Amino acid sequence: MEGLNWLTARQAAQGIRDGVFSSEDVVKACLAQIEAREPEVQAWAHLDPEHALTQAREADKRRSEGKPTGPLHGVPVGIKDIIDTLDMPTEDGTVLHSGRRPWQDAKIVDALRAAGAIILGKTVTTEMATYAPGKTRNPHNPEHTPGGSSSGSAAAVAAGMVPLAVGTQTNGSVIRPAAYCGVFGFKPTRGTVSCRGILAQSELLDQPGCFARTVEDLALLGETLSTYDEHQKGMRPRSTLPLLRVCEEEPPLPPTLSLVRTPWWDELDADAREGFSELIDHLSDRIGEFEMPDSSVQVLEWHKTIMEADIAASYESDYERGKERMSKSLREQIERGRAVSVVDYRRAAARIEPITESLDEVFDRFDAIITPSAQGPAPHGLDSTGSPQFCTLWTFCGMPAINLPLLTTGNGLPVGVQLVGRVGDDARLLRTARWLLTTLA
Amino acid sequence: MEGLNWLTARQAAQGIRDGVFSSEDVVKACLAQIEAREPEVQAWAHLDPEHALTQAREADKRRSEGKPTGPLHGVPVGIKDIIDTLDMPTEDGTVLHSGRRPWQDAKIVDALRAAGAIILGKTVTTEMATYAPGKTRNPHNPEHTPGGSSSGSAAAVAAGMVPLAVGTQTNGSVIRPAAYCGVFGFKPTRGTVSCRGILAQSELLDQPGCFARTVEDLALLGETLSTYDEHQKGMRPRSTLPLLRVCEEEPPLPPTLSLVRTPWWDELDADAREGFSELIDHLSDRIGEFEMPDSSVQVLEWHKTIMEADIAASYESDYERGKERMSKSLREQIERGRAVSVVDYRRAAARIEPITESLDEVFDRFDAIITPSAQGPAPHGLDSTGSPQFCTLWTFCGMPAINLPLLTTGNGLPVGVQLVGRVGDDARLLRTARWLLTTLA
């Protein structure tokens, strides 16, 4: 049963459902791969192999008893260590929360368990999901950052340790590590996924997301996470989103993509620029250009105002009791954030809607925006997780975004291509991504 | 057809429905009363008698054609002049908005029209619903304030100019003017009534409310205003609340009331204290006491932090372009509010839930809290609208509150008794209020 750890989530679920192999087989293969790669990659904050196997055996027993099973029955998933789990510690990447044991699962962990998933373990996050790196290294080259803040989730999926992982993005924390590690990443529309039981950084900006090795797996995981949560502020009663079904459909017309040269285009590195340009040339008959509104250049500043003020408010008690055990970068973020007035905050937040609306017209003409996921491949060194700049605008607007690991540099590092969709149109974005992969195949 | 202006809303609706008199008759009676009393009371910011009569004639025509009619068919209502009306100016009590014509009705005005109501005119508000008084005087004694900020709505109902009026409360702006003017006032649970199309002062604290001359009329108006609004943040799909039906029911057991001596009890004036004590003695077998949590004394400060920061953010563009045409008090509020940090704001806002929860246990033992509506009767003079202090805690917590005009001072000024209910339990609160009136009758 070798290689089961490299199956996609759908293949794993299908094989378990059909009795070709068991959940225990899959989990054992994942644990073996972790044993082999973890010393180098360091993707896990918490892993209890026995507890994982116990869950898998229970899933197998359930199936053997003919009880109903969910779409992820027996499939292991990695969970970013800022997302609460009842049966495992959740330490938020900070010594301030060492040994923290939540008293209940986050809503999305609950949804995963209801779908039959095995919660394999907790993946490494940067310090409280901000900038100071955790221990994780890039599986393609351990001298390079995996990106952050969902470092372990991206690296674990890339290293074949688990087919699926969950992370969060407040700036570029899903799309960037997915790009650096060369896996598929998906940040759904803001508000689509419950944040309950997840370390709150910014109520306005926090957006949970998915890591996988295929677009279809992103859709499957995304639709599981989209379970309605009556306690999530602003979420209205609705059924689970049909992301996988739509993702697999043929588009009614061949999609068109809009190349959006964001104002920070010049910061794209040479290698990435070349690869991206070749891709655009190759797709030229399906591509048009769209000029960004001038005001979008200010988004970085507005985003920073909101995020730093929210971090200062959200992490206030941690700062009060343990600022000396925080990294300098987090301390400085909090200290800048403490100075932000309500008036300045609201002025920044009031830009979200008009900027989003000004981008909306792209989608009257195009199915998706195509743009780089990051400035280039994963930077050398482990002191930083790289810049989230190429993700900020889409996070600010809450638009759905996908990283496709389409490019590679000369020295074998992945470079991500980002597709961005209209707010609420996640299913169509996934369908467009699948079409693009088929076109390029 | 004299005296039709003094009918309750339900009597007026019934008479119109039965053809005893027409909507035009009722509106004419109201206009005649306005003509008689308006020079002294000054309750109206905008009144176009012809337009009111046109609406009434259309209502009468509709009825005569046998078309469906709503529960307020033909009944005139006054609307506070911070609530948008498509067919009348909405000037927000400030010269900065002189001549402002909204391009659509506020959601609650829309709901009133759908129920058949006649929008009689716009009632006077203080400056942008804050502290600087408008022109209105107390109908019981023109040398006394009517209270604010919903000054005109309270005074118009008290003076028999209209059976119903709508106002808003961010601190004490419904209950206090109702108490000073001697009418029934009702501030529903926060979030029950849509704020769309109403001058936004504080998203957290703004709470629309009702003025009438009976509790049943409050229930009828409140249930009309509770219409679901899909665009109102945080409102979940639900049917209209059955306030009137429950209000008219007999309580399953004789209700009990909890006397809550708020920390600012000592500020109650002698006259009001005496009347209130007599009432409590009279009801002694139905009354128990409840000790306020110590922290509640800080509510005034938390409320101020939130309100002033919100005002500074909400009125920012008005301040920038016209601060010299604002009152000193509003300017100072805004200037204090501009200095409030997001961290301080969130710390204050985070107290709402625990304070509300600590009060919740009152309602396991009692049907309602009984407490004064204000420090006493309407203060002498027109330079201030009096203190909202006796309303702040309940507004902060978003609890439903009713003013009952049960007491009178020696010189004929009304003194209000406030009943406060559990969050979401508005119907029960109205039922308890009706029971109390019956008991005292």
Interface residues (C-beta under 8 A of the other chain):
Chain A: K233 G234 R236 P237 A309 D310 A312 A313 E316 G337 R338 A339 V340 S341 V342 V343 Y345 R346 R347
Chain B: K233 G234 R236 P237 A309 D310 A312 A313 E316 G337 R338 A339 V340 S341 V342 V343 Y345 R346 R347
